[in-house]
Amino acid sequence: METDTRQPVQVSVDLQTEPSDAAAPVEVPFNGAPAARSEENILQWNSYLPADCVKTMIEMGWHVTT
């Protein structure tokens, strides 16, 4: 009978980046079907998410990429 007695190892990584609260801008040209899908996404989100959440999602470009 064998018993595994290894202990978990903790790993930490120091990231050398500047913290940012701002969303990265997304510049994706769209029209036609993508624009219609974007509008539908926003209408759906507005039905169950707070307005500030939807605003942030739009600022992050989720309406284009989802």
N, C-alpha and C positions, 0 to 999 in steps of 0.2 A: 504494500500500500504506500503510495506516494502522496505527500501533502505539499501544496505550493504555499510557501510562507513569504513570498516576496512582498515588500511594502511598496505602496505607490510613491512615485518620485515626483516632487514638485519642480516645475520648470517656470522660470520667469524670464521675460524678455523686456529690455528697455528700448522703447521706440524713441527715436530721435526726430520727432515731428512736432510741429506747432499744433496745439489744439485749436479747433475751429468749430464755432456754433453755426456758421453759415453753410447753407447748402451750396454745393457746386452747381453753377448754372448749366443747363442743358440746352444746347442749341441744335434742334432737329427740325429742319423744314418739313412741314406736312400740310396736306390739303386733301380734299376728296374723302376717300374711305378712312384714312387714318384720323382725319379731323373729326369725322362722324363718330368713330370709335372713342376718341378722346372725349368728346362731348358726352357720350353715353356713360363712360367711366365716371366723369365728374358728377353727372346726375345721380348715378347709383351711390357714389360715396356720400353725397349730400343727404341721402335718405337715411343713413345710419351713423355717420361720423360728425363730430363737432366741426364747425366752420373753420376754426383755426387749424385743425388737422388737415382738412381738405386743402386749405391755402398752402400749407407747408408741402403737401404732396405735389401740388401743381408747381410750386417753386423748385422742387427737386426733379421735376420732369416726369413724374410717374404717370401722368395722364397721356404721355406720348409713348412711354415704354411698356405700358401694361396692356 
